[in-house]
Amino acid sequence: MYSCDDDNNGFFNPFADINYEELAIKDNDSIVKFLKNNYYDTDLDSVKTLVSGKTSLFEDTDKLKSYKVTENDIEHTLYVYTIEQGQPSPVKGNPTVMDSIYVKYSGQAFANTELLTSNFDRNDTGAWLTLNAVIDGWKYGFTNFLGGELKKDSNGGTLNGPITYLNTGKGILFIPSGLAYSSIDTNNYTSSLVDTNLMFYIELLDIVEDTDHDNDGIPSIDEDADGDGDPTNDFSDNSNPALPDYLNPNV
């Protein structure tokens, strides 16, 4: 959208009046209301409106954990509900924020006590993604789970037919808008989910531990020159200042 206003160089920002610190507080209040008014139905493998005799998501403290995440200098609270932790492996641990993951998922929008949408996005067959290129709620949420183990035949070989994973990590992510499609990012302006809280059912099937995006022999998570835990903001090559280290095989 454009305007003739000389003060904004012709660009109209429909979200210019938003106070994002206040929005983060409002988002958290809304998420807490939802968690207090819903529970996880183990039989239906689904979040349902709270009924007598059931424990709300908010009070299910053995499975629900909250994490403080700062993005754009604003603190947000991410809530992670663990259904299954996943299969502990002597080889693979939890994914880092830079690892590739193989996942199934479905997402819905919500506010206060109500779901606002049916599934706006869903993958029931499995998709490979890399955690440095997804919304922040996924980036930090998936690190709390372990992948499963590939099902094999009686001889330890690969099964014929569909690939099947056992003992996968399963959970639900309750993501504030600031860690989803925030209007701070102009790329999200046209999204119907802009500044909306999201709920994702997730299943972590497998990971590529120590993912190396530039194939230089150094895991991307270790190409973190400033040590802040985020390799995407490190640019050590003065001859190529636009290329982050984890994508630059010369660094």
C-alpha positions in Angstrom: 0.0 0.0 0.0 1.3 3.5 -0.9 0.5 7.0 0.1 1.5 10.5 -1.0 2.7 11.4 2.5 6.2 12.9 2.1 7.0 12.0 5.7 7.2 8.3 5.0 8.7 8.4 1.5 5.5 7.2 -0.1 5.1 4.0 2.0 2.1 3.6 4.2 2.7 1.4 7.2 -0.7 0.1 8.5 0.9 -1.2 11.7 2.8 2.0 12.6 0.8 2.6 15.8 1.4 -0.8 17.3 3.3 -0.8 20.6 5.0 -4.2 20.4 5.9 -4.4 24.0 2.3 -4.0 25.0 1.3 -6.5 22.3 3.7 -9.1 23.8 2.0 -8.7 27.2 -1.5 -8.9 25.6 -0.4 -12.0 23.6 0.7 -13.7 26.8 -2.5 -12.9 28.6 -4.4 -14.3 25.7 -2.3 -17.5 25.6 -2.7 -18.0 29.4 -6.5 -17.7 29.1 -6.5 -20.3 26.4 -4.3 -22.7 28.4 -6.6 -22.3 31.5 -9.7 -23.0 29.5 -8.6 -26.0 27.5 -7.1 -29.4 28.2 -5.3 -32.1 26.2 -7.6 -35.1 25.4 -5.3 -38.1 25.2 -8.0 -40.3 23.5 -8.6 -37.8 20.7 -5.0 -36.5 20.7 -6.4 -33.0 20.6 -6.9 -29.8 22.6 -10.5 -29.5 23.8 -12.5 -27.1 25.9 -12.0 -27.8 29.6 -14.7 -30.0 31.3 -15.2 -31.1 34.8 -12.6 -33.7 36.0 -9.9 -32.7 33.5 -6.7 -30.8 34.2 -6.2 -27.6 32.2 -3.2 -27.2 30.0 -2.0 -24.4 32.3 -2.2 -26.6 35.4 -0.5 -29.6 33.7 2.9 -28.4 34.8 4.6 -31.7 34.3 4.1 -31.3 30.6 3.7 -27.6 30.0 6.8 -25.4 30.2 7.3 -21.8 29.3 10.4 -20.1 27.8 11.4 -16.5 27.6 12.6 -15.6 24.1 13.8 -12.1 23.1 13.3 -11.0 19.5 13.6 -7.4 18.3 14.6 -6.4 21.8 11.1 -7.5 23.1 10.7 -10.4 25.5 8.0 -13.0 24.6 6.8 -16.2 26.3 6.7 -19.4 24.3 4.7 -22.3 25.8 5.7 -25.9 25.0 3.4 -28.8 25.9 5.2 -32.2 25.7 3.1 -35.2 24.8 6.1 -37.5 24.1 9.7 -36.5 24.6 11.0 -38.7 21.8 13.5 -41.6 21.7 16.8 -40.9 23.5 19.6 -41.8 21.1 23.3 -42.4 21.8 24.0 -40.7 18.4 21.4 -37.9 18.1 20.3 -35.4 20.7 18.0 -32.5 20.7 18.2 -30.4 17.5 19.9 -27.0 17.7 18.4 -23.8 16.2 20.4 -24.5 13.0 19.7 -28.1 12.4 17.6 -29.7 9.7 14.5 -31.6 11.0 12.0 -34.0 9.6 8.5 -33.2 10.9 4.8 -33.6 10.7 2.6 -30.7 11.9 -0.7 -28.8 11.8 -1.4 -25.3 12.8 -4.4 -23.2 14.1 -4.8 -19.6 15.2 -6.3 -18.8 18.6 -7.2 -15.9 20.9 -8.2 -15.9 24.5 -10.3 -19.0 25.0 -11.3 -19.8 21.4 -9.7 -21.3 18.3 -10.0 -18.9 15.4 -9.3 -21.2 12.5 -9.3 -24.8 11.4 -5.9 -26.0 10.2 -4.3 -23.2 8.1 -1.3 -25.4 7.4 -0.8 -29.1 7.7 1.7 -31.9 6.7 0.7 -35.4 7.6 3.4 -37.2 5.6 6.6 -35.5 6.8 8.7 -32.5 5.6 12.4 -31.6 5.9 12.9 -28.1 7.2 15.8 -26.2 8.7 15.2 -24.4 12.0 17.1 -21.3 11.0 14.5 -20.7 8.3 11.2 -21.1 10.1 9.2 -18.9 12.5 10.9 -18.2 15.8 8.3 -20.2 17.8 9.4 -23.3 15.8 13.1 -22.4 16.0 13.1 -22.5 19.8 10.2 -24.9 20.4 11.6 -27.9 18.5 14.8 -27.8 20.5 12.9 -29.3 23.4 12.2 -32.6 21.6 14.0 -35.7 20.4 13.5 -37.4 17.1 12.3 -41.0 16.8 13.9 -44.2 15.5 13.5 -45.5 12.0 11.5 -48.7 12.0 13.4 -51.7 10.4 12.5 -55.2 9.4 13.4 -58.3 11.4 16.8 -58.4 9.9 17.6 -54.8 10.7 17.1 -53.6 7.2 14.9 -50.9 5.7 11.3 -51.8 5.4 9.5 -51.9 2.1 6.7 -49.4 1.8 6.3 -46.1 3.7 9.0 -44.9 6.0 7.9 -45.3 9.6 9.4 -43.8 12.7 8.8 -45.1 16.2 9.0 -43.3 19.6 8.9 -39.8 18.0 8.8 -36.5 19.9 5.3 -35.1 20.0 3.9 -31.9 21.5 2.1 -28.7 21.1 3.6 -25.2 20.6 1.7 -22.1 21.8 3.4 -19.3 20.0 2.8 -15.6 20.6 2.5 -13.4 17.5 5.9 -11.8 18.1 7.5 -15.3 17.5 5.2 -16.0 14.5 4.2 -13.6 11.7 4.8 -10.3 13.4 4.1 -7.0 11.6 7.6 -5.8 12.7 8.6 -7.7 9.6 7.2 -6.0 6.5 7.2 -9.4 4.7 4.3 -10.4 6.9 2.0 -7.5 6.1 -0.2 -9.4 3.7 -0.4 -12.5 5.8 -3.9 -13.3 7.2 -2.0 -14.5 10.4 -0.1 -11.3 11.0 0.1 -10.5 14.7 -1.9 -13.6 15.6 -1.1 -16.2 18.2 -0.6 -19.7 16.8 -1.0 -23.3 18.1 0.9 -26.1 16.3 0.6 -29.8 16.9 4.1 -31.1 16.1 5.9 -34.5 15.7 9.6 -34.6 15.4 10.6 -37.7 13.3 14.3 -37.2 12.7 17.1 -34.6 12.6 20.3 -34.0 10.8 22.6 -33.4 13.8 25.3 -30.8 13.3 23.7 -29.5 10.1 26.4 -27.9 7.9 24.8 -25.5 5.5 27.9 -24.5 3.6 29.6 -28.0 3.7 32.8 -26.6 5.1 33.2 -29.2 7.8 32.0 -26.9 10.6 28.5 -27.4 12.0 26.4 -24.3 11.4 25.7 -24.0 15.1 29.4 -23.6 15.7 29.8 -20.7 13.2 28.7 -18.3 15.9 31.5 -15.7 16.1 29.9 -13.5 18.7 28.7 -16.3 20.9 25.1 -15.2 21.2 23.6 -18.5 20.1 22.5 -17.2 16.7 24.9 -17.9 13.8 22.6 -16.1 11.4 23.9 -12.7 12.5 27.6 -13.4 12.2 29.5 -11.9 9.2 33.2 -12.3 9.4 34.2 -12.0 5.8 34.8 -8.4 5.0 35.2 -9.2 1.3 31.6 -10.6 1.3 29.9 -8.8 4.1 26.3 -9.8 3.1 27.0 -13.6 3.5 26.7 -15.0 7.0 29.5 -17.3 8.2 27.3 -20.4 8.2 26.7 -20.0 4.5 30.3 -18.9 3.7 32.7 -21.9 3.2 35.6 -19.5 3.2 35.2 -18.6 6.9 
